[in-house]
Amino acid sequence: MRNWRIDLEHWTDRCAQPWINYRLQRPYPTRKQNESIGAYGERLALIYLQRKGYFIIEHSFRTRSGEIDIVAAWKKRQIVFVEVKSSLIQHENDGGPSDRVHEQKQKKITDVALRFMKQHRLFGTPGRADVIEVILHGPGDRPSFRHFENAFQSIGAFQMFR
């Protein structure tokens, strides 16, 4: 007997991909006058994730121990904790803004993610940590994105990512 659920998921993925590609090519908003580079990068990353089909749960979730830039759901199955790193330009030999997510920052993201899951009673839900790198080129140019899915494993006493 065929597994219709798997066939349906495969079919929707095949149909959705051209639509996602079209939405990603649409223009992005320009930077507001007094907006910082980091805030603008986070705003662009929110639009980018929505265009890719993510459902945004929360933006700038803060606790005493830190902050997570974006909390999203992917295909109603997984909670995604996103750290956004923005930069005006990228040098050739530079790894990019995403290299600024060092071990201490990863631990902080893990701690805040655990607090979020505890606060919203989501401990049975799988989660992952992503990093989105936003490179802002010029005033009229399109920003470029690099999305690192499952960028790191959780660090600390409690492992939450699968």
C-alpha positions in Angstrom: 0.0 0.0 0.0 1.3 3.4 -0.9 2.1 6.0 1.7 -0.1 8.9 0.4 1.3 11.3 3.0 4.8 11.0 1.7 3.6 11.4 -1.9 1.6 14.5 -0.9 4.6 16.1 0.8 6.8 15.4 -2.2 4.3 16.9 -4.5 3.8 20.0 -2.5 7.5 20.5 -2.2 7.9 20.2 -6.0 5.1 22.7 -6.6 6.1 25.1 -3.9 9.8 25.5 -4.9 9.2 27.6 -8.0 6.8 29.8 -6.0 9.4 30.2 -3.2 12.1 31.1 -5.8 9.8 33.7 -7.3 9.0 35.2 -3.9 12.7 35.4 -3.0 13.5 37.4 -6.2 11.0 40.1 -5.3 12.5 43.4 -4.1 13.2 44.0 -0.4 12.4 47.2 1.4 14.9 49.9 1.8 16.6 50.9 5.0 14.8 53.4 7.1 16.6 56.6 7.9 17.5 56.0 11.6 17.5 52.2 11.4 20.7 50.4 12.5 22.4 47.9 10.3 21.5 45.1 12.7 17.8 46.0 13.0 17.6 46.4 9.2 19.3 43.0 8.7 16.8 41.4 11.2 13.9 42.9 9.3 15.2 41.6 6.0 15.8 38.2 7.5 12.1 38.1 8.7 10.9 38.8 5.2 13.4 36.2 3.8 12.1 33.5 6.1 8.5 34.3 5.4 9.1 34.1 1.7 10.8 30.7 2.2 7.7 29.4 3.9 8.6 29.7 7.6 5.9 30.8 10.1 7.3 33.5 12.4 6.4 32.8 16.0 8.3 35.6 17.7 10.8 38.4 16.9 13.4 39.4 19.5 12.6 37.0 22.3 14.4 38.3 25.4 15.2 36.8 28.7 17.7 37.8 31.4 20.3 35.5 30.0 20.0 36.8 26.4 18.0 37.2 23.2 17.1 35.2 20.1 16.5 37.3 17.0 13.8 35.2 15.4 11.8 32.2 16.6 10.0 30.4 13.7 8.2 27.2 12.8 9.3 25.1 9.8 6.6 22.9 8.2 4.6 22.7 11.5 7.2 20.2 12.7 10.2 22.0 14.1 10.9 25.1 16.1 13.8 27.1 14.5 15.8 29.6 16.6 17.5 32.1 14.2 20.5 34.3 14.9 20.9 37.1 12.3 24.2 38.6 11.6 24.4 41.6 9.3 27.3 43.4 7.6 27.6 46.2 5.0 30.2 44.5 2.9 32.0 41.2 2.8 35.7 41.0 2.2 37.2 38.2 0.1 39.2 36.5 2.9 36.6 37.2 5.6 34.4 34.3 6.7 31.5 36.7 6.9 29.3 37.9 9.7 28.2 34.4 10.6 31.7 33.7 12.0 30.8 36.0 14.9 28.5 33.3 16.4 31.2 31.8 18.6 30.9 29.2 21.3 29.8 31.6 24.1 27.1 33.0 21.8 26.0 29.5 20.9 25.6 28.6 24.6 23.6 31.8 25.2 21.3 31.0 22.3 20.8 27.4 23.6 19.9 28.8 27.1 17.4 31.2 25.8 15.9 28.6 23.4 15.4 26.2 26.4 13.7 29.0 28.3 11.4 29.7 25.3 10.5 26.0 25.0 9.9 25.7 28.7 7.8 28.9 28.8 5.6 27.7 25.9 5.6 24.0 26.9 7.2 22.8 23.8 9.7 20.2 25.2 8.4 17.4 22.9 9.0 19.5 19.8 12.2 19.1 17.9 14.2 22.3 17.5 17.3 23.6 15.6 19.5 26.6 15.6 20.0 28.5 12.3 22.2 31.4 11.4 21.3 33.9 8.7 24.0 36.1 7.3 22.8 39.3 5.6 25.2 41.2 3.4 24.1 44.7 2.5 25.8 46.0 -0.6 24.7 49.4 -1.5 21.6 51.7 -1.4 20.0 50.4 -4.6 21.5 46.8 -4.6 19.7 43.7 -3.4 20.9 42.2 -0.1 22.5 38.8 -0.2 21.5 36.0 2.2 23.3 32.9 3.4 21.1 30.6 5.5 22.9 28.0 7.6 20.3 25.5 8.7 21.2 23.5 11.8 24.3 25.7 12.2 25.4 24.3 15.5 24.6 21.7 18.1 23.3 22.8 21.4 25.9 23.5 24.0 25.4 23.0 27.7 24.0 20.5 30.2 20.7 20.1 28.4 20.6 19.0 24.8 17.4 20.1 23.0 18.2 20.0 19.3 17.8 16.8 17.3 
